Amino acid sequence: MPAVQQPQWPDTGDLERALKQISTFPPLVFAGEARSLQAALGQVASGNAFLLQAGDCAESFEE
């Protein structure tokens, strides 16, 4: 899938070297994990599960 909204890189050589290096790293998320998340979110969407999202800017249940 092409990245269609990319900035203009001042040094494309640096970009190519960085892309080559990170292409050798293991994936951040494995396909099975993504499929499990998709299934769990499907349960949420159908009303059979609850999604709790938390973070440093999350609101309390009272809000």
Distance bins in CASP14 RR format, pairs under 12 A and 6 or more apart:
PFRMAT RR
TARGET T0000
AUTHOR 0000-0000-0000
RMODE 2
METHOD distances of the structure
MODEL  1
3 9 0 0 0 0 0 1 0 0 0 0 0
3 15 0 0 0 0 0 1 0 0 0 0 0
3 19 0 0 0 0 0 1 0 0 0 0 0
6 12 0 0 0 0 0 1 0 0 0 0 0
6 15 0 0 0 0 1 0 0 0 0 0 0
6 19 0 0 0 0 0 1 0 0 0 0 0
7 15 0 0 0 0 1 0 0 0 0 0 0
8 15 0 0 0 0 0 1 0 0 0 0 0
9 15 1 0 1 0 0 0 0 0 0 0 0
9 16 0 0 0 0 1 0 0 0 0 0 0
9 17 0 0 0 0 0 1 0 0 0 0 0
9 18 0 0 0 0 1 0 0 0 0 0 0
9 19 0 0 0 0 0 1 0 0 0 0 0
11 17 0 0 0 0 1 0 0 0 0 0 0
11 18 0 0 0 0 0 1 0 0 0 0 0
12 18 0 0 0 0 0 1 0 0 0 0 0
12 19 0 0 0 0 0 1 0 0 0 0 0
13 19 0 0 0 0 1 0 0 0 0 0 0
13 20 0 0 0 0 1 0 0 0 0 0 0
13 21 0 0 0 0 0 1 0 0 0 0 0
14 20 0 0 0 0 0 1 0 0 0 0 0
14 21 0 0 0 0 0 1 0 0 0 0 0
15 21 0 0 0 0 0 1 0 0 0 0 0
15 22 0 0 0 0 0 1 0 0 0 0 0
16 22 0 0 0 0 0 1 0 0 0 0 0
16 23 0 0 0 0 0 1 0 0 0 0 0
17 23 0 0 0 0 0 1 0 0 0 0 0
17 24 0 0 0 0 0 1 0 0 0 0 0
18 24 0 0 0 0 0 1 0 0 0 0 0
18 25 0 0 0 0 0 1 0 0 0 0 0
19 25 0 0 0 0 0 1 0 0 0 0 0
22 28 0 0 0 0 0 1 0 0 0 0 0
27 33 0 0 0 0 1 0 0 0 0 0 0
27 34 0 0 0 0 1 0 0 0 0 0 0
28 34 0 0 0 0 0 1 0 0 0 0 0
29 35 0 0 0 0 0 1 0 0 0 0 0
29 36 0 0 0 0 0 1 0 0 0 0 0
29 37 0 0 0 0 1 0 0 0 0 0 0
29 38 0 0 0 0 0 1 0 0 0 0 0
30 36 0 0 0 0 1 0 0 0 0 0 0
30 37 0 0 0 0 0 1 0 0 0 0 0
31 37 0 0 0 0 0 1 0 0 0 0 0
31 38 0 0 0 0 0 1 0 0 0 0 0
32 38 0 0 0 0 1 0 0 0 0 0 0
32 39 0 0 0 0 1 0 0 0 0 0 0
32 40 0 0 0 0 0 1 0 0 0 0 0
33 39 0 0 0 0 0 1 0 0 0 0 0
33 40 0 0 0 0 0 1 0 0 0 0 0
34 40 0 0 0 0 0 1 0 0 0 0 0
34 41 0 0 0 0 0 1 0 0 0 0 0
35 41 0 0 0 0 0 1 0 0 0 0 0
35 42 0 0 0 0 0 1 0 0 0 0 0
36 42 0 0 0 0 0 1 0 0 0 0 0
36 43 0 0 0 0 0 1 0 0 0 0 0
37 43 0 0 0 0 0 1 0 0 0 0 0
37 44 0 0 0 0 0 1 0 0 0 0 0
37 49 0 0 0 0 0 1 0 0 0 0 0
37 51 0 0 0 0 0 1 0 0 0 0 0
38 44 0 0 0 0 0 1 0 0 0 0 0
38 45 0 0 0 0 0 1 0 0 0 0 0
39 45 0 0 0 0 0 1 0 0 0 0 0
39 46 0 0 0 0 0 1 0 0 0 0 0
39 48 0 0 0 0 0 1 0 0 0 0 0
39 49 0 0 0 0 0 1 0 0 0 0 0
40 46 0 0 0 0 0 1 0 0 0 0 0
40 47 0 0 0 0 0 1 0 0 0 0 0
40 48 0 0 0 0 0 1 0 0 0 0 0
40 49 1 0 0 1 0 0 0 0 0 0 0
40 50 0 0 0 0 0 1 0 0 0 0 0
40 51 0 0 0 0 1 0 0 0 0 0 0
40 52 0 0 0 0 0 1 0 0 0 0 0
41 47 0 0 0 0 0 1 0 0 0 0 0
41 48 0 0 0 0 0 1 0 0 0 0 0
41 49 0 0 0 0 1 0 0 0 0 0 0
41 50 0 0 0 0 0 1 0 0 0 0 0
41 51 1 0 0 1 0 0 0 0 0 0 0
41 53 0 0 0 0 0 1 0 0 0 0 0
42 48 0 0 0 0 1 0 0 0 0 0 0
42 49 1 0 0 1 0 0 0 0 0 0 0
42 51 0 0 0 0 1 0 0 0 0 0 0
43 49 1 1 0 0 0 0 0 0 0 0 0
43 50 0 0 0 0 1 0 0 0 0 0 0
43 51 0 0 0 0 1 0 0 0 0 0 0
44 50 1 0 0 1 0 0 0 0 0 0 0
44 51 1 0 1 0 0 0 0 0 0 0 0
44 52 0 0 0 0 0 1 0 0 0 0 0
44 53 0 0 0 0 0 1 0 0 0 0 0
45 51 0 0 0 0 1 0 0 0 0 0 0
50 61 0 0 0 0 0 1 0 0 0 0 0
52 58 0 0 0 0 1 0 0 0 0 0 0
52 61 0 0 0 0 1 0 0 0 0 0 0
53 59 0 0 0 0 0 1 0 0 0 0 0
54 60 0 0 0 0 0 1 0 0 0 0 0
54 61 0 0 0 0 0 1 0 0 0 0 0
57 63 0 0 0 0 0 1 0 0 0 0 0
END
